[in-house]
Amino acid sequence: MSSSKEIGTDAQAKEDVKLTNTESVALKDLLQTRLDECGWRKQVEQNIREIIAAKERDMQTLTSKELEAEIAPQARAMVPEYVRKEMLLRVREALESSLPRK
């Protein structure tokens, strides 16, 4: 199995390419906006409330790490495919524009 750095690359020399802070912030803001628009955030918040309520009914304590371990896989799976595809495209474009010109 190939490493994550090799995925989507071709015969080009492999270089570590980093986004500028401005590009990174812009991509994070875009992701946050898209997730808000599709209702993902509210859905995750509702799932968190349900998990907490279930633990309280069972008289169990719940640490933040346990809550994160339970909700993170669900939250990732709930991201709509069109948001994933758009973000992948935007990240690729930003990384390609950061490549040194030859």
N, C-alpha and C positions, 0 to 999 in steps of 0.2 A: 504494500500500500504506500502511496506517495505521501510526502509530508505536505502540510498546508501551504508552505512556500512554493511548492512545485505545481500546485493545482492551477490550471489556467495559464501556464507559462508555455512559451515555445522555445526555440533554439537560442533566444537572446541570452546574453550574459545575465546572470542573476545578480541583482543589486538590491540592497536594502533601500527602499524608497519610503520616505516619511512625509506625511501631510504637515502643512504648516498649522499652527495653532488656530488661525482664522478658518482654514478649510475644515479642520476637525470640528470646531464649534459650529460652523454652518451645517455640517452633516448631522451633528447631534440634534441641532434645532429642527432640521427638516424631519428627522426620524420622530422626534417628540411630537411635532405638528401632525404628521401622518397617523401616528398611533392615537392621538387625541381625536382626530377627525373620524376614525373608523370605530371609536368606542372601546378600543382595547384597554385603555387605562381604567375606565369605569368597570369593565368586566373583570380585570385583575383585582381591583379594589374589592369588588363583590366577592370574589373567590377568597380573598384574604379574610374578609369578615366571616364567611361561612366556615373556614378552617378554624378561626379563633373561637367562634361560637360552639363548634363541635367539640373542641378541646375543653372549653369551659363546662359544657354539659357532662363530659366524662370526668370532670374534676382533675384534669391533667394540666400541668404547667407547660408552657410553650416558650422556648427561647427564640430570639430573633434568628439565630442560625438554623434552628429546626424549621421555622416558618419559611425562611429563604429556600432551604433545601426542598421543601414541599411545593412551594409556589413557582419557583424559577422554571422547572421543566414545563409546567402547565402554561406559564406566561409565554415562554418561547414558542410553544406549539400553537398558541392562539394568534400569533402575528400573521395577518393576512398575507397570502402569497404575493399579491400585487405590491405590497409594501416591501417585502423582501427583495423582489425583483428590481423595484425602483432604487432601493438603497444600494444594491449590488452594482447597478449601472452607474449610479452617482459616485460611489467609491472608486470604481474602476476609472471613470473619467478623471477624477481628482488625482489619482495615483499616476495615470498616464501623463497628465499635464505637469506633474512634478518630476518626471523623468528628465534627465539632462539631454539636451538636444545634441545630435552628432552632426 
